[in-house]
Amino acid sequence: MSTTNIFTPFTEEELMPKEEKLEVIKKGKQFSIGIPKETCLNERRTCITPDAVQVLVEHGHEIIIESGAGQGSFFTDLQYSESGARITDDPKEAFGQDLVLKINPPTDEEIEYFKPHTYLVSALQINLRDKDYFCRLAQKKINAIAFEFIFDEYNQLALVRLIGEIAGTVSILYASELLALSNGLMLGGITGVRPTEVVIIGAGIVGEFATKAAIGLGASVRVFDNSLSKLRRLHTLVDSRVPTSIIDPKELKKALRRADVVIGALPRMNSNPIVTEEMVSKMKKGTVIIDITIDNGKVIETSELTTMEDPYIIKHGVIHCGLPNLTSKMPRTTTKAISNFFLSYLLNYDEEGGFENMLLRKNEMKQSLYMYKGRHTKKVICDRFGLTYHDINLLLF
């Protein structure tokens, strides 16, 4: 047999298959982060401290902070500047970054400052929103993440828990102040004087820390919740020193008549209030009600949203406080807590290669979105406001 020589310009070594080298593009560290100044609800908190800014800048991030953003938390522009942030007097510049970190949701005017496909991370306060808010965000094709929906790897609402711990403690401290104003009572107990009666509705994180604070001051505390497992957990955490009860109207009415302070700490999204106006009308004059979760639905029917300038109203002789940003009364502590969370949150997305990669890989990240590229991805919001729902899992591939 004759052999045929095939001509080739390549050597045998060059024809051998070799491993393919792909360019791996690191998507992290491409985000510029904008921190605008809060303009509503007399907000004093901010999302990030100068120390956190320094760490993020060292990791390659560009931080743009609107002048005066940290003033309410007692952080100066100079402190932020020395940490590596760029200070701007123009709110449009702060809102024009790839990622915008805020405490309160943006106003209608602020939404206009966003560029398309921006990532917005802020509280949602669903009870204060209307349909137009979501439609305006959708027109800008925003990717929106709400504090209330941020889950961690243990499927816990990480940021809600963090702020809830502070809110529970602050609610008792502020109730103590209001109680002294209303009828001169000191919240707690003293030798020879009966302790004040505190009723806490809700045995979650807010209720737990309110209970601990009230016990610490020496008050007599009773906790109501409609979840036996939460009540059992609270019993364990406070060494069974607090009587607990399922929300039985008859028992609740009796407890409310004796109460000096009532703390509403049970989110009531799309649900009716637990404490009716009739119950409130039979309470002692000068009693203090603090409805902490008012931005997610009322616990007390007579509660109304209040502001830092006018923090309470009086109905039926009872003081009602409905501050949606109660933790803003302790702005520096709250800012430090929120900043610690966001520092680890942002460094984590660096490791994953950016938000888009985190969305693909982490289910808890998907759950935190209520809007993806202008599409509404939270069914509870869509049902409430009559919006078209899109399953986030069908939008990401």
ChimeraX attribute file (.defattr): number of C-alpha atoms within 10 A of each C-alpha:
attribute: neighborCount
match mode: 1-to-1
recipient: residues
	/A:1	3
	/A:2	4
	/A:3	5
	/A:4	6
	/A:5	6
	/A:6	5
	/A:7	6
	/A:8	8
	/A:9	6
	/A:10	8
	/A:11	8
	/A:12	8
	/A:13	8
	/A:14	9
	/A:15	9
	/A:16	7
	/A:17	7
	/A:18	8
	/A:19	5
	/A:20	6
	/A:21	6
	/A:22	6
	/A:23	6
	/A:24	6
	/A:25	7
	/A:26	12
	/A:27	16
	/A:28	21
	/A:29	19
	/A:30	14
	/A:31	20
	/A:32	16
	/A:33	22
	/A:34	27
	/A:35	28
	/A:36	30
	/A:37	24
	/A:38	22
	/A:39	13
	/A:40	12
	/A:41	15
	/A:42	13
	/A:43	21
	/A:44	26
	/A:45	29
	/A:46	28
	/A:47	24
	/A:48	25
	/A:49	22
	/A:50	22
	/A:51	17
	/A:52	20
	/A:53	25
	/A:54	18
	/A:55	15
	/A:56	22
	/A:57	15
	/A:58	12
	/A:59	13
	/A:60	14
	/A:61	21
	/A:62	20
	/A:63	26
	/A:64	25
	/A:65	28
	/A:66	24
	/A:67	21
	/A:68	18
	/A:69	24
	/A:70	28
	/A:71	16
	/A:72	21
	/A:73	22
	/A:74	13
	/A:75	18
	/A:76	15
	/A:77	21
	/A:78	13
	/A:79	15
	/A:80	25
	/A:81	17
	/A:82	13
	/A:83	20
	/A:84	21
	/A:85	25
	/A:86	17
	/A:87	20
	/A:88	18
	/A:89	13
	/A:90	12
	/A:91	17
	/A:92	18
	/A:93	18
	/A:94	28
	/A:95	29
	/A:96	20
	/A:97	23
	/A:98	18
	/A:99	23
	/A:100	23
	/A:101	23
	/A:102	22
	/A:103	23
	/A:104	21
	/A:105	23
	/A:106	23
	/A:107	12
	/A:108	12
	/A:109	8
	/A:110	14
	/A:111	18
	/A:112	16
	/A:113	17
	/A:114	25
	/A:115	16
	/A:116	17
	/A:117	17
	/A:118	21
	/A:119	25
	/A:120	25
	/A:121	23
	/A:122	19
	/A:123	20
	/A:124	21
	/A:125	19
	/A:126	17
	/A:127	17
	/A:128	13
	/A:129	13
	/A:130	11
	/A:131	13
	/A:132	11
	/A:133	14
	/A:134	21
	/A:135	15
	/A:136	15
	/A:137	24
	/A:138	20
	/A:139	14
	/A:140	18
	/A:141	20
	/A:142	24
	/A:143	22
	/A:144	29
	/A:145	23
	/A:146	23
	/A:147	21
	/A:148	18
	/A:149	22
	/A:150	20
	/A:151	19
	/A:152	16
	/A:153	11
	/A:154	8
	/A:155	11
	/A:156	13
	/A:157	17
	/A:158	18
	/A:159	21
	/A:160	19
	/A:161	15
	/A:162	16
	/A:163	20
	/A:164	23
	/A:165	20
	/A:166	21
	/A:167	28
	/A:168	28
	/A:169	20
	/A:170	22
	/A:171	29
	/A:172	24
	/A:173	16
	/A:174	15
	/A:175	25
	/A:176	21
	/A:177	16
	/A:178	25
	/A:179	21
	/A:180	14
	/A:181	14
	/A:182	15
	/A:183	13
	/A:184	12
	/A:185	17
	/A:186	18
	/A:187	25
	/A:188	20
	/A:189	17
	/A:190	13
	/A:191	6
	/A:192	6
	/A:193	8
	/A:194	12
	/A:195	19
	/A:196	22
	/A:197	24
	/A:198	30
	/A:199	24
	/A:200	29
	/A:201	28
	/A:202	25
	/A:203	27
	/A:204	22
	/A:205	22
	/A:206	29
	/A:207	29
	/A:208	26
	/A:209	22
	/A:210	29
	/A:211	28
	/A:212	19
	/A:213	18
	/A:214	27
	/A:215	18
	/A:216	10
	/A:217	19
	/A:218	17
	/A:219	22
	/A:220	22
	/A:221	24
	/A:222	20
	/A:223	26
	/A:224	26
	/A:225	21
	/A:226	15
	/A:227	14
	/A:228	14
	/A:229	11
	/A:230	18
	/A:231	22
	/A:232	13
	/A:233	14
	/A:234	24
	/A:235	18
	/A:236	11
	/A:237	12
	/A:238	13
	/A:239	8
	/A:240	12
	/A:241	14
	/A:242	16
	/A:243	12
	/A:244	21
	/A:245	17
	/A:246	16
	/A:247	17
	/A:248	12
	/A:249	13
	/A:250	8
	/A:251	12
	/A:252	20
	/A:253	19
	/A:254	13
	/A:255	19
	/A:256	22
	/A:257	16
	/A:258	16
	/A:259	22
	/A:260	28
	/A:261	27
	/A:262	26
	/A:263	28
	/A:264	28
	/A:265	29
	/A:266	27
	/A:267	19
	/A:268	18
	/A:269	18
	/A:270	13
	/A:271	11
	/A:272	13
	/A:273	19
	/A:274	19
	/A:275	20
	/A:276	15
	/A:277	15
	/A:278	12
	/A:279	18
	/A:280	22
	/A:281	15
	/A:282	16
	/A:283	21
	/A:284	17
	/A:285	17
	/A:286	22
	/A:287	27
	/A:288	31
	/A:289	31
	/A:290	27
	/A:291	30
	/A:292	29
	/A:293	26
	/A:294	29
	/A:295	21
	/A:296	20
	/A:297	23
	/A:298	28
	/A:299	27
	/A:300	26
	/A:301	17
	/A:302	23
	/A:303	26
	/A:304	17
	/A:305	19
	/A:306	18
	/A:307	18
	/A:308	17
	/A:309	8
	/A:310	11
	/A:311	14
	/A:312	22
	/A:313	17
	/A:314	16
	/A:315	14
	/A:316	17
	/A:317	17
	/A:318	23
	/A:319	23
	/A:320	26
	/A:321	28
	/A:322	27
	/A:323	25
	/A:324	22
	/A:325	25
	/A:326	25
	/A:327	25
	/A:328	24
	/A:329	20
	/A:330	16
	/A:331	21
	/A:332	21
	/A:333	15
	/A:334	23
	/A:335	25
	/A:336	20
	/A:337	18
	/A:338	20
	/A:339	20
	/A:340	16
	/A:341	17
	/A:342	18
	/A:343	18
	/A:344	13
	/A:345	12
	/A:346	16
	/A:347	16
	/A:348	15
	/A:349	18
	/A:350	22
	/A:351	14
	/A:352	17
	/A:353	16
	/A:354	19
	/A:355	19
	/A:356	14
	/A:357	15
	/A:358	18
	/A:359	21
	/A:360	13
	/A:361	12
	/A:362	13
	/A:363	16
	/A:364	19
	/A:365	19
	/A:366	23
	/A:367	19
	/A:368	22
	/A:369	23
	/A:370	26
	/A:371	25
	/A:372	24
	/A:373	19
	/A:374	20
	/A:375	24
	/A:376	24
	/A:377	25
	/A:378	21
	/A:379	16
	/A:380	14
	/A:381	17
	/A:382	17
	/A:383	12
	/A:384	13
	/A:385	14
	/A:386	11
	/A:387	18
	/A:388	13
	/A:389	17
	/A:390	17
	/A:391	14
	/A:392	20
	/A:393	13
	/A:394	7
	/A:395	11
	/A:396	11
	/A:397	7
